[in-house]
Amino acid sequence: MNSETIQHFFTELRAHNGSNNRIHLILDGAGYHRTQVVKDKANELNIKLHYLAPYCLNLNSIERLWKIMNEHVRNNKYFSTAKEFRDKIYAFFSQTIPKIGDILESSINNNFQVIKSAF
């Protein structure tokens, strides 16, 4: 991923969503999401960028998926080769995920508790 691939993604996104309505896109704080060329391309294509707050991993669903993947694949395990590591990651996504759908459904969702201000 880099600024160029993000710009290409924006172009494809716009092509698939017509040219009239503004698109709102939520991004994490990756450096390539925040470059001026990316912001300019978004503006040109009528895409409004919204950034997740830094260090708010719970708001980024992929971070929750990585956590579950780490628990099943990486935690306290040694891999003697990169191929063995890749094979285990692939097995997680192709074989384990279908078996643990209930865990994923309860762990990777946007059901956050809203806390009311004390003021």
N, C-alpha and C positions, 0 to 999 in steps of 0.2 A: 504494500500500500504506500502511496505517496500522493502528492498534490495532483499529479497528472491523472492517476487512476480515479481519484475522487471527482475531478472535473468530468472525466468520461462518464462516471456513474451518474452525475447530475444531468448530463446530456441525455443519457438513456432514460433516466427517471422522467425527465420532462417529455421525451418522445412518447412514453407509454401513458402519460397522464394528461395529454392535451396541452394546449398553450394558453388557456384562459385563466384557470384558477391558480391562485398562489398555493405553493406546496410548502408545508411546514415540516422541517426535518430536524430530528433530535440527534445530536452527535456527542461523543465523549470529547475529552480534552486533548486528544492526540494532536501533536504538532502539525501534522499535515492537514488536519481539519481546520486549523486556525490561520493558515497562510493567507496572505492578501490575495493571491491569485484564485484561491478557492472561494473566498468571500466575494470577489469580483464576479466569478463565474456564476455563483448562486444568485447574485443580484441581477445579472444579465438574464438569467432564466426564470426570474420571479420565484426563487426559492428562499424562504425565510429560514435562517439557521438558528437553532436554539441549542445551547450547550449545557450538558449536565454539569452540576457543581463539582469542583474538584474533590476527590476523595469521598465521593458518595457512591461507593461500589454497589450498594443495594439498589440504586436506581438503574443500574446497567444490567439488564438480564443476562447478557453473555458472561458477566463476571460470576453470577450465581451458577451458570452452567459449568464454567471452568472449575469452580470450587468442587462441584459434584464429580467432575471428571478426575480432578486431582485425588479425591478421596478413593475413587475406584481404581485408578491406574498408577498414580505416582507416589502417593504418601508412603514413606518408609520402604521403598523398593529400589533395588539397584538394577540397572539395565547395562549389560555388558557391551551392547552395540547400539548405534543410532537406529538400525533397522528393527531391532527388538523393541525399542521405545516406540517407533512409528507404528509397528504392528499392534502393539497394545492400545495405542490411541485409536487406531482404525477400528480395532475390535470393540472398543468402548462405544464408538459412534454407530457401528453397524450391528452389534449384537447386544450390548448391555442396555443401551437406551430403550429399545423396545420392551425389555424386561422390567425396567424400573420406571415406567411411565407415571405411576401414581406418585412416586417421590418427586419427579420432575414437576408434575402438576401442582403439588403443594409447595414446592420450593422456588419455582420460577414463575412467579405471577406478580401482579401489581396490586395486591391486596394489602396495602399498608395501613397501619393504624394512624388516624389523624389525631393529633394531640392539640387540644384547644389551649390557647394562650391563657395564662393566669391573670393577665392584666385586663 
